[in-house]
Amino acid sequence: QVRLVESGGGLVQAGGSLKLSCAASGNFFRVAAMGWYRQAPGNQRGLVASITSGGTTTYTDSVKGRFTISRDDAKNTVYLQMNSLKPEDTARYYCKINVRRVFWDNSNNNYWGQGTQVTVSS
């Protein structure tokens, strides 16, 4: 079983910063890609940022230049540094981690964190 523990959300004023983290633990062979998604009430969950095992990053247009995704493979952890936050960033943020579960099967599986709330006030 793979478990993701997500933290770092909170309430912040517009223009402020937050840093989210998500750590994977349990039984798996290795972590592959990692990503952050967000979902506001009444909206579908959408991609915010992702990072490959080689460190290549992608971002949705609305957060480019403000958010930075990074990873620490020694800790099986992905981070999202969020700067210059706007009220439009208010949502519940979820991490997703793709893992190879066992050595003898090269297929990968996706696992989701429980989510952490980010609220940006005007």
C-alpha positions in Angstrom: 0.0 0.0 0.0 1.2 3.6 -0.8 0.2 6.5 1.4 0.7 10.2 0.7 0.8 12.8 3.5 0.1 16.3 2.3 0.5 19.5 4.3 1.2 23.2 4.1 -2.1 24.8 3.2 -3.7 27.6 5.0 -5.2 31.1 4.9 -3.1 33.9 3.4 -3.5 37.4 2.2 -3.3 38.2 -1.5 0.3 38.6 -2.5 1.5 36.2 0.2 3.2 32.8 -0.1 2.7 29.2 1.0 4.7 26.0 0.5 2.9 22.7 0.1 4.6 19.3 0.6 3.6 15.7 -0.1 5.5 12.7 1.1 5.1 9.2 -0.1 5.5 6.2 2.2 4.6 2.5 2.2 5.5 -0.4 -0.1 6.8 0.6 -3.5 9.9 0.2 -5.6 10.5 3.7 -6.8 8.7 7.0 -7.4 8.3 8.2 -11.0 6.5 11.5 -11.9 4.9 13.8 -9.4 2.3 16.5 -9.7 -0.1 19.0 -8.0 -3.7 19.5 -8.9 -6.4 21.8 -7.5 -10.2 21.9 -7.3 -12.5 24.7 -6.3 -16.2 24.2 -5.4 -18.2 23.6 -8.6 -15.1 23.1 -10.8 -13.3 20.1 -12.1 -9.9 19.1 -10.8 -7.2 20.5 -12.9 -3.4 20.2 -13.2 -1.3 22.9 -11.6 2.2 21.6 -12.0 4.1 18.4 -12.6 7.7 17.2 -12.5 9.2 14.1 -14.1 11.8 11.8 -12.5 14.4 13.6 -14.5 13.4 17.0 -13.1 11.5 18.4 -16.1 8.7 20.7 -15.0 5.4 21.9 -16.5 2.9 24.5 -15.3 -0.6 25.6 -16.1 -0.5 29.1 -17.7 -2.2 30.8 -14.8 0.6 30.0 -12.3 3.7 30.4 -14.5 6.2 32.7 -12.9 4.5 32.4 -9.5 4.6 28.7 -8.5 7.6 26.4 -8.4 7.4 22.6 -8.2 10.4 20.6 -6.9 11.2 17.2 -5.6 13.5 15.5 -3.1 13.9 11.9 -4.2 15.8 10.9 -1.0 12.6 11.8 0.9 10.1 10.7 -1.7 8.6 14.2 -1.4 7.2 16.7 -3.8 6.9 20.5 -3.0 4.9 23.4 -4.4 6.2 26.8 -3.6 3.4 29.4 -4.2 4.3 33.1 -4.4 2.2 36.2 -5.2 -1.0 34.3 -4.4 -4.2 35.6 -5.8 -7.8 35.0 -4.7 -8.3 33.0 -7.8 -5.8 30.4 -6.5 -8.2 29.5 -3.7 -8.9 25.8 -4.0 -8.2 22.4 -2.4 -4.8 21.2 -3.6 -4.0 17.5 -4.2 -0.7 15.8 -4.9 -0.4 12.9 -7.3 2.5 10.5 -7.3 3.2 7.9 -10.0 5.1 4.9 -8.6 6.5 1.6 -9.8 5.2 -0.7 -7.0 7.4 -3.8 -7.4 10.7 -4.7 -9.0 9.3 -7.6 -11.1 6.5 -5.6 -12.7 7.4 -2.5 -14.6 3.9 -1.0 -14.7 3.2 2.2 -12.8 0.3 3.3 -10.6 -1.0 6.7 -9.6 -1.8 7.6 -6.0 -3.5 10.7 -4.6 -3.1 12.7 -1.4 -5.9 13.7 0.8 -5.8 17.3 -0.2 -4.9 20.5 1.6 -7.0 23.7 1.5 -5.5 27.0 0.3 -7.5 30.1 0.8 -6.4 33.5 -0.4 -8.2 36.6 0.9 -8.5 40.0 -0.8 
